[in-house]
Amino acid sequence: MTPLNRALALSCGLLFGGLLALLSPAAAALALAAACAGVAVLRAPLLGLALFGLAATLAPYATVQLGVRVTVSEALLGLAWLGALPRLAVGLLQWPRGRAEELLLWLMAFSLLPFLAGQLMVQADGNGPVNWARWLLNLSALFLAPLLLPDERSRDRLIVTLLLGTLAMLLLSIGYFLKDRDANSFIPVLEKLRYAHPEAVRDIFSANYTRMASPWVHPNLTGGALALFLPLAFFYGLAQRGWRRLLGLTVALLGAAGLLFSISRGAIVSLALVLLWLSWRRAPHAGRIIGLAAALVLALVLFYPPLQERLATTFSASNASTEIRMDEYRRFPDAMRAYPLGLGFKVDPPPPDSGLLGISNLWLNYVYKLGAPGMLLFVAVTVAWWREARPRGPLSALDPERAIWLGTLSGLLAALLTGLFDHYYSFTMVLIGLFWLLMGVNLQAARRLAGRGDPLLSAVAPSGPKTVDPKAKPR
């Protein structure tokens, strides 16, 4: 045994002995397992990214104590970065240099100004530095796709974990919904997952007890997450074979049911608009998707009669939620005058004891938090993404690369359209991490299609890191 191995064995023995002395055997074993998992993630950062995809879709706000209380999802994302940074420093990984990535860095740098302004102007309790660091960490998921997914195999592993996590979340949520039809029965599940702010969870579930509960807590967050992943699940399933095909189509089917049970108006309307766009662009199976969606809606309404009343009132102008949103728009100029540089990160809108309201709009929430320049930078990032990833040819037959590009593109469009009705894709932790991760996957797929001369995207030259075909012969 070499001296290094002896030192490592001695250190592990001391660590395990210390854990046994300070903790119970069960807690010590759990801590040791967590430490081993952390070391594995540091050695293989792709594992950390895949585990983030699984945790973020299954139990996004399950927490763990690491000096401070953090979500398991964000802890895994941070570990993936800790594993990637040394490889990036020595040149084993190449930093992406696309226009969207460059503009996102500008947005992250600019957010320092609203962060400092909010720390000074907002008189309220809140941990601004931690909230700012968490937001930056979630945005950084955009860069991990090109850094850690160099080939189709690694990207497929990530997509499988994303869909497996979504499937487990749907089975758990729909199962509880059909068993009790009362969101409050889901509270013990979240308590076992160590969700923070149990009083807020109870308030949300009590106010919306007839809507499906899920690990995303709020039904609108559930709808937003499903709008992001349903198109990817469907197109991925169409282009695959075997169990992967079954996985994708099962997530798409259960996700459509979960979306209706959540009664998230913004997500339902956004996905409908994306379906119409796909039909207009003559995407493969778009007409079939619309027909199946209509049949599913009819079947669920007939199967669960109380859904008829909720669907009848949820799109009414006299709906209480709609009235609140209209009041938020009317009073939003007051918030802009009160915080011209943005509210920052100490608290979420509205500030306590200010008499102001929040805002249920993605872009106006950026104005609320980062000021108008922050919103314009966000728009610039999304415009750069769209210019590079939008289709330039007919949406003809699908292969696996096209399916991932079209699925992530459609999901991102649905997520952005939900911004007309709600704000959760601006600063809602973990959910925005998934949004930016899928944007990174979509940009990577678009660049590969453009690089191989695919008529869908060949009119644009890839602006990101070049991909090399391993089968190409050297000149």
C-alpha positions in Angstrom: 0.0 0.0 0.0 1.4 3.4 -1.0 1.8 6.2 1.5 -1.0 8.1 -0.3 -3.4 5.1 0.0 -2.5 4.7 3.7 -3.2 8.4 4.4 -6.5 8.1 2.5 -7.5 5.0 4.4 -6.5 6.6 7.8 -8.5 9.7 6.9 -11.6 7.7 6.0 -11.3 5.7 9.2 -11.0 8.8 11.3 -14.0 10.4 9.5 -16.2 7.3 10.0 -15.2 7.0 13.6 -16.0 10.6 14.2 -19.4 10.3 12.6 -20.2 7.2 14.7 -19.1 9.2 17.9 -21.2 12.3 17.0 -24.2 10.7 15.3 -26.4 7.7 15.6 -25.5 4.7 13.4 -28.3 5.4 10.9 -27.4 9.1 10.7 -23.7 8.3 10.4 -24.4 5.8 7.6 -26.5 8.4 5.8 -23.8 11.1 6.1 -21.2 8.7 4.9 -23.3 7.7 1.9 -23.9 11.4 1.1 -20.1 12.0 1.3 -19.4 9.1 -1.1 -22.0 10.4 -3.5 -20.4 13.9 -3.3 -17.0 12.5 -4.1 -18.5 10.5 -7.1 -20.1 13.7 -8.4 -16.8 15.6 -8.1 -15.0 12.8 -10.1 -17.8 12.7 -12.7 -19.6 16.1 -13.0 -22.0 14.6 -15.6 -23.3 12.4 -12.8 -24.0 15.5 -10.8 -25.9 17.1 -13.7 -27.9 14.0 -14.3 -28.8 13.7 -10.6 -29.8 17.4 -10.6 -32.2 16.6 -13.5 -33.7 13.7 -11.5 -34.0 15.6 -8.2 -35.2 18.8 -9.7 -38.1 17.1 -11.6 -39.0 14.7 -8.8 -38.6 16.7 -5.6 -37.4 20.2 -6.5 -37.6 21.7 -3.0 -36.4 18.8 -0.9 -33.7 20.3 1.4 -30.5 19.2 3.1 -28.5 20.9 5.8 -25.0 21.8 4.6 -24.1 24.5 7.1 -27.1 26.4 5.6 -30.3 24.8 4.5 -30.3 24.3 0.7 -32.3 22.3 -1.8 -30.9 19.0 -2.8 -31.3 20.0 -6.5 -29.1 23.1 -6.1 -26.6 21.3 -4.0 -26.2 18.8 -6.9 -25.9 21.6 -9.4 -23.2 23.2 -7.3 -21.3 19.9 -7.1 -21.5 19.5 -10.9 -19.8 22.9 -11.2 -17.1 21.9 -8.6 -16.3 18.9 -10.7 -16.4 20.9 -14.0 -14.3 23.9 -12.9 -10.9 22.1 -12.5 -11.4 20.4 -15.9 -12.2 23.8 -17.4 -9.1 25.4 -15.8 -6.8 22.8 -17.3 -8.4 22.9 -20.8 -10.2 19.5 -20.7 -13.5 21.4 -21.2 -14.1 24.3 -23.6 -16.2 27.3 -22.5 -19.1 27.9 -24.8 -18.8 31.2 -26.8 -22.2 31.5 -28.4 -24.1 34.8 -28.5 -26.8 33.6 -26.0 -24.1 32.5 -23.5 -22.3 35.8 -23.9 -25.4 37.9 -23.2 -26.4 35.7 -20.2 -23.0 36.5 -18.7 -23.8 40.2 -19.2 -27.2 39.7 -17.4 -25.5 37.9 -14.5 -22.9 40.7 -14.2 -25.5 43.5 -14.4 -27.6 41.9 -11.6 -24.9 43.0 -9.2 -26.2 46.6 -9.4 -29.9 45.8 -8.5 -28.6 43.4 -5.8 -26.6 46.2 -4.1 -29.5 48.7 -4.6 -31.9 46.3 -3.0 -29.7 45.6 -0.1 -29.7 49.4 0.7 -33.3 50.4 -0.2 -35.3 47.4 1.0 -36.0 47.5 4.7 -36.9 43.9 5.4 -35.5 40.7 6.7 -34.0 38.5 4.0 -30.7 36.9 2.9 -30.0 38.9 -0.3 -26.5 37.5 -0.9 -27.7 33.8 -0.6 -30.7 34.5 -2.9 -28.5 36.2 -5.5 -26.0 33.4 -5.4 -28.8 30.8 -5.8 -30.2 32.7 -8.8 -26.8 32.9 -10.5 -26.3 29.2 -9.9 -29.6 28.4 -11.5 -28.9 30.6 -14.6 -25.5 28.9 -14.9 -27.2 25.6 -15.9 -27.2 27.0 -19.5 -23.4 26.6 -19.6 -23.3 23.1 -18.3 -25.0 21.5 -21.3 -22.2 22.4 -23.8 -19.5 21.7 -21.1 -20.7 18.3 -19.9 -22.7 16.8 -22.8 -20.0 16.3 -25.5 -21.8 13.5 -27.3 -25.3 12.0 -27.9 -24.8 9.3 -25.2 -24.2 11.7 -22.4 -27.0 14.0 -23.5 -29.4 11.0 -23.6 -28.5 10.1 -20.0 -29.5 13.6 -18.9 -32.8 13.5 -20.8 -33.6 10.0 -19.4 -33.1 11.3 -15.9 -35.2 14.3 -16.5 -38.0 12.2 -17.8 -37.7 9.6 -15.1 -37.9 12.3 -12.5 -41.0 13.8 -14.2 -42.6 10.3 -14.4 -42.1 9.6 -10.7 -43.5 13.1 -9.8 -46.5 12.5 -12.0 -47.2 9.0 -10.6 -46.9 10.3 -7.0 -49.1 13.4 -7.6 -51.8 11.8 -9.7 -51.9 8.8 -7.4 -52.6 11.1 -4.4 -55.1 13.2 -6.3 -57.2 10.3 -7.5 -57.1 8.7 -4.0 -58.2 11.6 -1.9 -59.0 14.5 -4.3 -57.7 16.8 -1.5 -54.4 18.6 -1.8 -54.0 18.7 1.9 -53.4 14.9 2.0 -50.1 15.6 0.1 -48.6 17.6 3.0 -47.1 14.6 4.9 -45.2 13.7 1.7 -43.5 17.1 1.6 -42.8 17.0 5.3 -40.8 13.7 4.8 -38.9 15.4 2.0 -38.0 18.3 4.4 -39.7 21.0 2.5 -39.1 24.5 4.0 -41.8 26.8 5.1 -44.5 24.2 6.0 -47.0 27.0 6.9 -46.8 28.4 3.4 -47.4 24.9 2.0 -50.5 24.5 4.1 -51.8 27.9 3.0 -51.4 27.0 -0.7 -52.9 23.6 -0.4 -55.8 24.8 1.7 -56.6 27.6 -0.7 -56.4 25.2 -3.8 -57.4 21.9 -2.2 -59.4 20.8 -5.3 -56.4 21.2 -7.6 -53.8 18.5 -7.9 -51.0 18.8 -5.4 -47.4 17.9 -6.4 -43.8 18.4 -5.2 -43.8 21.7 -7.0 -46.3 22.8 -4.3 -48.2 25.5 -6.2 -50.5 24.2 -9.0 -49.3 26.9 -11.4 -45.7 25.8 -10.8 -46.8 22.2 -11.6 -48.4 23.4 -14.8 -45.3 25.4 -15.8 -42.9 22.5 -15.2 -45.2 20.2 -17.3 -45.4 22.7 -20.1 -41.6 22.7 -20.3 -41.2 18.9 -20.4 -44.3 17.6 -22.2 -43.1 18.5 -25.8 -39.7 17.0 -25.1 -41.2 13.8 -23.7 -43.5 13.4 -26.7 -41.0 14.0 -29.5 -38.3 12.1 -27.7 -40.6 9.1 -27.4 -41.5 9.3 -31.1 -37.9 9.2 -32.2 -36.8 6.4 -29.9 -37.4 2.6 -29.7 -37.9 0.2 -26.8 -38.2 1.4 -23.2 -37.1 4.9 -24.1 -40.1 5.2 -26.4 -42.4 3.9 -23.7 -40.8 6.4 -21.2 -41.3 9.4 -23.4 -44.9 8.7 -24.4 -45.9 7.7 -20.9 -44.6 11.0 -19.5 -46.4 12.8 -22.3 -49.7 11.1 -21.6 -49.6 11.4 -17.8 -48.3 14.9 -18.1 -51.3 16.0 -20.1 -53.6 14.5 -17.5 -51.6 16.2 -14.7 -51.7 19.5 -16.5 -55.5 19.4 -16.6 -55.7 18.3 -13.0 -53.6 21.2 -11.9 -55.9 23.6 -13.8 -53.0 25.9 -14.6 -54.6 28.3 -17.1 -51.3 29.8 -18.3 -49.7 26.4 -19.0 -52.8 25.0 -20.8 -53.2 28.1 -23.1 -49.4 28.2 -23.8 -49.2 24.5 -24.8 -52.3 25.0 -27.0 -50.7 27.9 -28.7 -47.5 25.9 -29.3 -49.5 23.0 -30.7 -51.1 25.4 -33.2 -47.7 26.8 -34.1 -46.4 23.2 -34.7 -49.5 22.5 -36.8 -48.9 25.7 -38.9 -45.3 24.7 -39.4 -46.5 21.2 -40.4 -44.5 19.4 -37.7 -44.7 15.6 -37.8 -47.8 14.3 -36.0 -48.9 17.8 -35.0 -52.5 17.2 -36.1 -52.5 13.8 -34.3 -51.3 15.5 -31.1 -54.2 18.1 -31.3 -56.7 15.3 -31.8 -55.4 13.2 -29.0 -55.3 16.2 -26.7 -58.9 17.1 -27.4 -59.9 13.4 -26.8 -58.0 13.4 -23.5 -59.7 16.6 -22.3 -63.1 15.2 -23.1 -62.4 11.9 -21.4 -61.1 13.5 -18.2 -64.0 15.9 -18.0 -66.4 13.0 -18.4 -64.4 10.9 -15.9 -64.2 13.6 -13.2 -67.4 15.7 -13.2 -66.1 18.4 -10.8 -63.5 19.2 -13.5 -66.4 20.6 -15.6 -67.2 23.3 -13.1 -63.5 24.3 -12.6 -62.9 24.5 -16.4 -66.0 26.5 -16.8 -65.0 29.2 -14.2 -61.2 29.1 -14.6 -61.2 31.1 -17.9 -64.0 33.5 -16.7 -63.3 37.2 -16.5 -64.9 37.3 -13.1 -62.5 34.7 -11.8 -60.9 36.0 -8.6 -57.4 35.1 -9.9 -58.0 37.1 -13.0 -59.2 40.1 -11.0 -56.1 40.1 -8.9 -53.9 40.0 -12.0 -55.7 43.0 -13.5 -55.1 44.9 -10.2 -51.4 44.0 -10.3 -51.1 45.5 -13.8 -52.9 48.7 -12.7 -50.6 49.2 -9.7 -47.3 48.1 -11.3 -46.2 51.7 -12.2 -46.2 52.4 -8.4 -43.6 49.7 -7.9 -41.4 51.0 -10.7 -41.4 54.5 -9.2 -40.6 53.1 -5.7 -37.7 50.9 -7.0 -36.3 52.3 -10.2 -33.2 50.1 -10.0 -35.1 47.0 -9.1 -36.1 45.4 -5.9 -33.0 43.2 -5.8 -32.7 39.9 -4.1 -33.4 40.5 -0.4 -37.1 39.7 -0.7 -39.6 38.7 -3.5 -42.2 41.1 -4.7 -44.1 42.7 -3.1 -41.9 44.2 -0.4 -43.5 43.8 3.1 -45.4 46.8 4.5 -45.0 48.7 1.3 -48.7 48.6 0.1 -47.5 47.4 -3.3 -48.5 44.3 -5.2 -46.5 41.7 -7.1 -46.8 41.1 -10.8 -47.9 37.9 -12.7 -45.8 38.5 -15.8 -42.4 37.1 -16.6 -40.9 40.3 -18.2 -42.4 42.8 -15.8 -41.2 40.7 -12.9 -37.7 41.2 -14.4 -38.4 44.9 -14.3 -39.6 44.6 -10.7 -36.4 42.7 -9.6 -33.7 44.0 -11.9 -35.1 47.2 -13.4 -35.8 47.9 -17.1 -32.1 47.2 -18.1 -32.3 43.7 -16.6 -35.5 42.9 -18.4 -33.9 44.1 -21.7 -30.9 41.9 -21.2 -33.2 38.9 -20.6 -35.0 39.8 -23.8 -31.6 40.0 -25.6 -30.7 36.5 -24.4 -33.9 35.0 -25.5 -33.8 36.8 -28.9 -30.2 35.5 -29.4 -31.4 32.0 -28.6 -34.3 32.2 -31.0 -32.2 33.5 -33.8 -29.9 30.6 -33.5 -32.4 27.8 -32.7 -35.5 28.7 -34.7 -36.4 26.5 -37.7 -35.5 27.7 -41.2 -36.9 24.8 -43.2 -39.8 22.5 -43.2 -40.4 20.4 -40.0 -40.2 17.1 -41.8 -39.4 13.6 -40.6 -37.8 13.3 -37.1 -34.6 11.6 -36.2 -33.2 11.6 -32.6 -31.3 14.9 -33.0 -34.3 16.7 -34.6 -36.6 15.3 -32.0 -34.5 16.7 -29.1 -34.2 20.0 -30.9 -37.9 20.3 -31.6 -39.0 19.0 -28.2 -36.8 21.4 -26.2 -37.7 24.3 -28.6 -41.4 23.7 -28.1 -41.0 23.4 -24.4 -39.1 26.6 -24.1 -41.6 28.4 -26.3 -44.4 27.1 -24.0 -42.5 28.3 -20.9 -42.0 31.8 -22.4 -45.7 32.0 -23.3 -46.6 31.2 -19.7 -44.9 34.4 -18.9 -47.9 36.3 -20.2 -49.9 34.8 -17.3 -47.4 34.3 -14.5 -43.8 35.1 -13.5 -42.4 31.8 -12.3 -39.8 31.4 -15.1 -38.0 34.6 -14.0 -36.8 34.0 -10.4 -38.4 30.8 -9.1 -35.4 28.7 -8.0 -34.9 25.2 -9.5 -37.6 25.7 -12.1 -35.5 28.4 -13.8 -32.5 26.0 -13.5 -34.4 23.5 -15.6 -35.4 26.2 -18.1 -31.9 27.4 -18.7 -30.6 23.8 -18.8 -33.1 22.9 -21.6 -32.1 26.1 -23.4 -28.5 24.9 -23.3 -29.5 21.5 -24.7 -31.6 23.1 -27.4 -28.7 25.4 -28.5 -26.4 22.4 -28.6 -28.9 20.4 -30.8 -29.4 23.4 -33.1 -25.6 23.8 -33.6 -25.2 20.1 -34.3 -28.0 20.2 -36.9 -26.5 23.4 -38.5 -23.1 21.8 -38.4 -24.2 18.7 -40.4 -26.0 20.9 -43.0 -29.5 20.0 -42.0 -32.0 22.0 -44.0 -33.9 22.8 -40.8 -31.1 25.1 -39.5 -28.4 25.1 -42.2 -29.0 28.7 -43.1 -27.2 29.8 -39.9 -23.7 29.0 -39.0 -23.2 27.7 -35.5 -22.0 30.4 -33.2 -21.1 28.1 -30.3 -18.2 25.6 -30.0 -17.8 23.5 -33.1 -18.7 19.9 -33.0 -16.5 17.3 -34.6 -18.0 14.3 -36.3 -16.0 11.3 -34.9 -16.7 9.3 -38.1 -15.2 12.0 -40.3 -11.9 11.1 -42.0 -8.9 13.5 -41.6 -8.0 15.3 -44.8 
